[in-house]
Amino acid sequence: MRGCTKTYIHCISLVTPKGFIPLNNKKKNPDNKKDSQLVIRINGKQRDAFISMCEEMDTSAARELRKFIKQYLKDNALQSAEN
């Protein structure tokens, strides 16, 4: 049955007045490839609380950390350009 689920997911589209729009048409960006890891040491209670909160918000810890790093780099690039 696993293959059937994949088939259904890949066939989902949105019907608009202009026609069908596939919902899974994300194009992969080779520049955005995740090819590295960042290992950090944190307090176990903080880690567990963070992971639990991410699960409650239907996201992953990795996704939230990537989002934070991306925003941090963006914010600090602006500050560097201003100096």
C-alpha positions as CSV (number, residue, x, y, z in Angstrom):
1,M,0.0,0.0,0.0
2,R,2.9,2.4,0.5
3,G,3.3,2.8,-3.3
4,C,-0.4,3.7,-3.6
5,T,-0.1,6.5,-1.0
6,K,2.9,8.0,-2.9
7,T,0.9,7.8,-6.2
8,Y,-2.0,9.7,-4.6
9,I,0.2,12.3,-3.1
10,H,1.9,13.0,-6.4
11,C,-1.4,13.3,-8.2
12,I,-2.9,16.1,-6.0
13,S,-3.7,19.2,-7.9
14,L,-5.6,22.4,-7.4
15,V,-8.4,23.2,-9.9
16,T,-8.6,26.9,-10.8
17,P,-10.4,28.8,-13.5
18,K,-7.1,28.7,-15.5
19,G,-6.8,24.9,-15.2
20,F,-5.0,22.4,-13.0
21,I,-2.1,23.4,-10.8
22,P,0.0,20.5,-9.4
23,L,0.6,21.1,-5.7
24,N,3.9,19.1,-5.6
25,N,5.7,21.1,-8.3
26,K,8.5,22.3,-6.1
27,K,11.7,22.5,-8.1
28,K,14.8,21.4,-6.3
29,N,17.5,24.0,-6.0
30,P,21.0,22.5,-6.1
31,D,22.3,25.6,-4.3
32,N,20.1,24.8,-1.3
33,K,21.4,21.3,-0.9
34,K,21.8,20.2,2.7
35,D,25.3,18.7,2.6
36,S,26.7,19.7,6.1
37,Q,25.9,19.1,9.7
38,L,26.3,21.3,12.8
39,V,26.8,19.6,16.1
40,I,26.1,21.6,19.2
41,R,26.0,20.7,22.9
42,I,23.1,22.0,24.9
43,N,21.3,21.3,28.2
44,G,19.2,18.1,27.9
45,K,16.1,19.7,29.4
46,Q,16.3,22.6,26.9
47,R,16.7,20.1,24.0
48,D,13.7,18.0,25.1
49,A,11.5,21.1,25.6
50,F,12.5,22.5,22.2
51,I,11.8,19.2,20.4
52,S,8.5,18.8,22.2
53,M,7.5,22.3,21.3
54,C,8.5,21.8,17.6
55,E,6.4,18.6,17.5
56,E,3.4,20.5,19.0
57,M,3.8,23.1,16.3
58,D,4.0,20.4,13.6
59,T,7.6,21.2,12.6
60,S,11.0,19.8,13.1
61,A,13.8,21.0,15.3
62,A,16.1,21.0,12.3
63,R,13.7,23.1,10.2
64,E,13.4,25.7,12.9
65,L,17.2,25.8,13.4
66,R,17.8,26.2,9.7
67,K,15.2,29.0,9.6
68,F,16.9,30.7,12.5
69,I,20.3,30.5,10.9
70,K,19.0,31.8,7.6
71,Q,17.4,34.8,9.3
72,Y,20.4,35.4,11.5
73,L,22.7,35.5,8.4
74,K,20.3,37.8,6.6
75,D,20.0,40.2,9.6
76,N,23.7,40.4,10.2
77,A,24.5,40.8,6.5
78,L,22.4,43.9,6.6
79,Q,24.3,45.2,9.6
80,S,27.7,44.4,8.0
81,A,26.6,46.3,4.9
82,E,25.6,49.4,7.0
83,N,29.0,49.6,8.7
